[in-house]
Amino acid sequence: MIASHLGPNVDIVTATEDADFFHRLEERKWTVVAFAPGACRWNAAKCPIPGSSAATGTANWSLDQYRQKVRELQGEGITIVETTEEQQMMPLLKTAFGV
């Protein structure tokens, strides 16, 4: 659904666990990285974000640590989108992608 609202030139890829997320960050450069509203809510509640694990070394990480890892792998200029509210995602993504 999101891709259809952002247009044909926007490639949307999802990851629900850290090993896959980090692999995707390492395999290519992205224009935007977005954290799901649910992950943002867990972070706001100071709870471990689902998908983190001891196997990837991310157990009990907050979004601060995830942001740092994203910038480490993608560069300081990467646009990161995050919100705790689903209804804000589309406007934030449209702005981030310039559509």
C-alpha positions as CSV (number, residue, x, y, z in Angstrom):
1,M,0.0,0.0,0.0
2,I,2.7,2.5,0.9
3,A,4.6,2.0,-2.4
4,S,1.5,2.8,-4.4
5,H,1.1,6.1,-2.6
6,L,4.8,7.1,-3.1
7,G,5.0,6.3,-6.8
8,P,6.9,3.8,-9.0
9,N,10.3,5.2,-8.4
10,V,10.3,4.4,-4.7
11,D,11.5,0.9,-3.6
12,I,10.0,-0.2,-0.3
13,V,11.7,-3.1,1.5
14,T,10.9,-4.3,5.0
15,A,12.7,-6.1,7.7
16,T,11.2,-7.4,10.9
17,E,14.4,-8.8,12.6
18,D,17.8,-7.3,13.0
19,A,19.9,-9.8,11.0
20,D,17.8,-9.1,7.9
21,F,17.7,-5.3,8.6
22,F,21.5,-5.1,8.9
23,H,22.0,-7.2,5.8
24,R,19.8,-4.9,3.8
25,L,21.7,-1.9,5.1
26,E,25.0,-3.4,4.2
27,E,24.0,-4.6,0.7
28,R,23.2,-1.1,-0.8
29,K,22.7,2.5,-0.1
30,W,19.2,3.7,0.7
31,T,17.6,7.1,0.3
32,V,15.4,6.7,3.4
33,V,15.3,4.4,6.4
34,A,12.0,4.3,8.3
35,F,11.3,2.8,11.7
36,A,7.8,1.4,12.1
37,P,5.5,3.2,14.4
38,G,5.2,0.1,16.6
39,A,9.0,0.1,17.1
40,C,8.8,3.8,17.9
41,R,6.1,3.2,20.5
42,W,8.2,0.4,22.2
43,N,11.1,2.8,22.3
44,A,9.0,5.6,23.7
45,A,7.8,3.2,26.4
46,K,11.5,2.4,27.2
47,C,10.9,-1.2,26.2
48,P,13.1,-3.5,24.1
49,I,12.2,-3.2,20.4
50,P,10.8,-6.4,19.0
51,G,13.2,-8.0,16.5
52,S,16.3,-7.2,18.6
53,S,18.3,-10.2,19.8
54,A,21.3,-11.4,21.6
55,A,22.4,-13.2,18.4
56,T,22.8,-9.8,16.6
57,G,24.1,-8.0,19.7
58,T,21.0,-5.7,19.7
59,A,19.2,-7.1,22.8
60,N,17.7,-4.1,24.7
61,W,18.7,-1.6,22.1
62,S,16.8,1.7,21.9
63,L,16.2,3.7,18.7
64,D,19.3,5.8,19.5
65,Q,21.5,2.7,19.0
66,Y,19.6,1.7,15.8
67,R,20.0,5.2,14.4
68,Q,23.7,5.1,15.2
69,K,24.0,1.7,13.4
70,V,22.0,3.0,10.4
71,R,24.3,6.0,10.1
72,E,27.4,3.8,10.5
73,L,26.3,1.6,7.6
74,Q,24.6,4.3,5.4
75,G,26.5,7.4,6.2
76,E,25.6,10.5,8.2
77,G,23.4,11.9,5.4
78,I,20.8,9.2,5.5
79,T,17.3,10.4,6.1
80,I,15.6,8.5,9.0
81,V,11.9,8.7,9.3
82,E,10.2,7.7,12.6
83,T,6.9,8.4,14.4
84,T,4.7,6.7,16.9
85,E,1.6,7.4,14.9
86,E,0.7,5.4,11.8
87,Q,-1.3,8.3,10.2
88,Q,1.9,10.4,10.2
89,M,4.0,7.9,8.2
90,M,2.7,8.7,4.8
91,P,3.2,12.5,5.0
92,L,6.6,12.0,6.6
93,L,7.6,9.5,3.8
94,K,6.3,11.8,1.1
95,T,8.4,14.6,2.5
96,A,11.5,12.4,2.8
97,F,11.2,11.1,-0.8
98,G,10.2,14.5,-2.2
99,V,6.9,13.3,-3.7
